[in-house]
């Protein structure tokens, strides 16, 4: 069977204009700019205005990615939206985005793998391209997390923000040497209680109890997640190198999930990479779950850090606990 290769033909990202600074948060909970910067590296997070939905952020990012790829929405064979903050449980956000974009009848589905969602999505898209089933696939990571955060709880409200990023993956031509080397995906449901949003599903449908007990907000065991984040992302990076018989020096850029600067630094240290080779965008946007990696990738491509031919290693972890890596030649 002919095996095709995938190529990122275009990327785009979008951050809402409104920003919440650490100093703003100082007025809302007992915290300080110094604590947040030192413990997380975050300075700002962007917040979508009321009435703006996840699909709206996704639309902005998707249009930029399609422009860059020189493709029309009608060229798309599949739309994947990685998100844990969909517009609503049903229909999926990918179908809403398909309509807003003006794409044609094509497969459109959401991926729920929390912060690892974009890496999962890119992997799924790559498989459809490798087999020859589809040629042009839009993969989006989009979140409006601030609506799931309790602004009375300092442990979580300082971390999360809203953003969207998108990549158009296409079948590479013979003269283009871009490819996805490999991806290595994991999930460990035995520790799924570390990071949860309990209400709104079939287990705890919305009711007065949900509001009384604040079950509509994310709850996490931060310190424990921290440990698993470093371990799972480091292991996934090792797997990518071993599988492709590459050395750390062969990787031009690492883009870890942007959850905490100290987690990113620990992964870079394990990998033996200087921080100059790590794309870090956390100060400006905080943790935007499925969007962080694709937003960081887009920024680094647009400002010229990442060039065609560079090897880029993406690695993520998130609620689930999901984790994984994906090594690509841009
Ligand atoms: O995408 C996955 C989502 N989740 C994560 O990535 C979370 C990963 N974990 C982390 O990023 C870190 O664990 C946090 C940033 C959440 C917390 O940082 P930490 O260095 O692990 O702090 P800690 O939980 O060990 O708390 C240390 C102290 C505590 O006070 P005491 O008990 O020592 O008196 C906390 O109550 O810091 C306190 N604290 C704060 N102080 C000021 C916790 N949050 C804050 C805050 N401002 N916002």
Boltz pocket constraint, residues with backbone or C-beta under 6 A from the ligand:
constraints:
  - pocket:
      binder: B
      contacts: [[A, 30], [A, 31], [A, 32], [A, 35], [A, 36], [A, 39], [A, 40], [A, 115], [A, 154], [A, 155], [A, 158], [A, 195], [A, 220], [A, 221], [A, 222], [A, 223], [A, 224], [A, 225], [A, 226], [A, 229], [A, 259], [A, 260], [A, 287], [A, 289], [A, 317], [A, 318], [A, 319]]
      max_distance: 6.0
